[in-house]
Amino acid sequence: MKILLLSDIHGNFPALTAVAAKLGTDKFDCIINSGDSTVYAPFPNQVLDWLRSHNAVSILGNTDRKIIKLLKGKSFKKPSKPEKRIMYTSTAEMLNSANKKYLCQLPKKKILHIRERRLGIFHGSPEHANEFLFNSTPDSRFRELAGSTKCDIIITGHSHTPYYKKIAGISFINPGSTGRMFDGDPRLSCAVLKLKKGQIKVRHHRIAYPVEEVVRELARQRLPKIYADMYRLGRKLN
């Protein structure tokens, strides 16, 4: 069983197509996406179209949940900065009817049974959708999470930080951000999970993509220039 792991695409379709070009999506038995598919890069419809057409197993992230609020005529308090809020409102305005329906039907978490393993897909952690888990998070926290779940493999996103840890018999995997890395390397991040009887293998990939396509579209839509700087630098600046 060979599984492509994605997370935090954030509307970055050029990055998503670079994954497909480099790794070949036809080589995978399953594609898993841990949420935050929308907001910040300006290609939400293309990203959601791609996920739907590839039958990806997707869940909601925190940005997606706020988009759903806007689609339902509600609002939210955070983020409060105008330069951030416009990235949400512009995304909600762009979504076509098919993708609005698709996004609103996604679950907040998902459990899969694959090859006699119980695989949990979460955005933040099994306990909190907005919890940040990093490579530097103490092992004691991972042990707590291992003790609170019946999963054999836990796949998360949210922190934009790639890692693979095996703690208390549980495999914890974050593929990193496929659309918006923060570590000073603008290349996208994803991971490949291979499952064999009694064996788990994880390989992370950093792949270059045409960042300037994102920059040009941000400019065309007259969105804040700070996001062009962030994508070019691979840094979070606000």
Secondary structure, DSSP 8 states (H G I E B T S, - for coil): -EEEEE---TT-HHHHHHHHHHH-GGG-SEEEE-S--SSSSS-HHHHHHHHHHTT-EE---HHHHHHHHHHTT---SSS-SHHHHHHHHHHHHH--HHHHHHHHH--S-EEEEETTEEEEE-SS-SS-TT----TTS-HHHHHHHHHT---SEEE--SS---EEEEETTEEEEE---SS---SS--SEEEEEEEEETTEEEEEEEEE---HHHHHHHHHHTT--HHHHHHHHHT----
